[in-house]
Amino acid sequence: MKKTVILLILLFSSLHIYAQQQENQLYELINVSLEKYLEIKQFPKDKQRKPIDLSKVYLNTINYPPEFEFSQKIKDTGIHFININNRKDRKGFSKSKYVIQFYTPVLHGNTITIRFVDFGVRARGKRVHMQPGTDSTYLWTYSCEMGEWELVSMDYK
């Protein structure tokens, strides 16, 4: 009986550790994708696009995984973190503000798609008006040979 209990404890603890590793990989993919997205916004390669001052940009924290921690590189950009559904967070939004929205990652086979869309957001009372802007999609594939995720494409519209 004791052997069975010990075996079950070891099994559940190893499954828990494996799940945490997978979760950490997803967090890292999201952080790297967001870092690349912010870099494109701050230093656009297309001469028609104007660079954006990240200290005037808001990042909507909705749709991120539970207990998600933004990387220090993202925190150091001066970007503001808000929850657009929280009325207290959107008090200063009577004039349009630049907000980046993260969409839930999509896993299909060995590829994962991470997407960001920026919006012009204005709030009046309970109403929130969102005007969509540019869209950016990051496609990652898992390489079994290398045992890691590789960025396959970045689509910036």
N, C-alpha and C positions, 0 to 999 in steps of 0.2 A: 504494500500500500504506500509506504514512504517513498519507494523508488518511483512509483507512478506519479505521485505528487511532485517530486523533484523533477522528473522528466517533463511534466506539463509546465512547470515554472520555467525551465530552461527553454522550452519550445516557445512559449509566449514572449519571453524576454528577447529571444533572437528575432522573432517576428516584429516586435516593437522597434528594435534597433534598425532592422531593415527598412521599415516604414519611415523612420526618421531620416535615414539616408536618402530615400527617394524624395521626401518632402524637401530636404535641403537642396537637392539638385534642381527641383522646380523653382525654389526661391532664388537660386543662383541664376537660372535662365531668365527669370523675370527681371532681376536686378541688372544683368548684363544688357538685356534688350532695352530697358529703360535708360540706362547710361548711354547707349548708342543713340537712342531717340533724342535725348536731351542734347547730346553732342551735335546732332544734325540741326537741331533747332538753334543752338547757340552759334555754331559755325557752319552755315549752309554752304554746300559745294556749288549749288546752283546760284548763279549770280543774280537771278531775278528775285530770289527770296531774300528778305531782310533778316539779319541776325536778331534773335529775341533775347532780351534781358531776362534771365531766369528768376531774378528776384521779384519780377512782376507776374510770374506764372504760378498758378495753383494746380496742385495735384490732387484729384479726387481719390480718396482712399477706399471707396466702395469697390467691390469685386476682387480685392486682394485676398489671398488665402488667410485663414485665421492665424494670428500670431506672426504675421509676416513682418520682417524687419528690413527696412530699406538700408542699402549699403551706405557706408560713410561718404563715399564719393557723391552719391545722390543728395545726402543731407548737406554736404558742403557747398552745393550749387546755390543755396539761398532760396530754393523753391519753397512755397508754402503748402502745407498739407491740410486738406479740409475734407469734410464729409458734406457733400452738396445737399444731402437730405436733411441735415441738421440746420434748423433755422438760425441758430446762433452763429454758425460758421459762415453763413451767407449774408450777414448783416450789411457789409459794405458793398454789396453787389447791385446797388441801384443803377450804377453804370456798368457797362459790359466789361467782364474780366476774362482773361485767357485761362481756360481750365483744360487739363489733360485727363482723359478718361481711359482707364484700363479695362479691357474686356476679358472675361474668363478664358483661360487657355483651352484650346481644343486639341485633344490627343487623338490621332488617327494612325493606327499601326505603330510604326517606329518614328513618326513625326509629330511634333507639337508646334502649334501655331500660337504666337503671342501677338496681340494687337493693341495699338493705342490710337485714339482719335482725340484731336483737340477741338474744343468748342469755345465759342464766345458765349458767356453765360451772364444773364441779367435776372435778378430776382426782385419781385415786388410782392410783398405780403407772402401769401402761401404759394403763389405762382412762380415757377422757374422757367425762363425762356432760354432754350439752348439752340445756338446756330452752329451746325457742324462745320469743321474746317478740314485740315489735312488728316490723312489716314496713313498709318504705318504698320506694316505686318512683318513679323520676324518668323521665319520657318527654320526650325531646328530638327535634325535627325539624329537618331542614336546609332552609333557605330559599335557593333558587337566586337569587332577586331580591336578597336582602340579602347573600348569600355567607357566611352564618354559621348556627350552631346556635341554636335558640330553645327554651327550656324551655316545654313545652306543658302538662304536668300534674305535680303532686306528689301521690302517693297515700300517705297515712300511716295505717296500721291499727294 
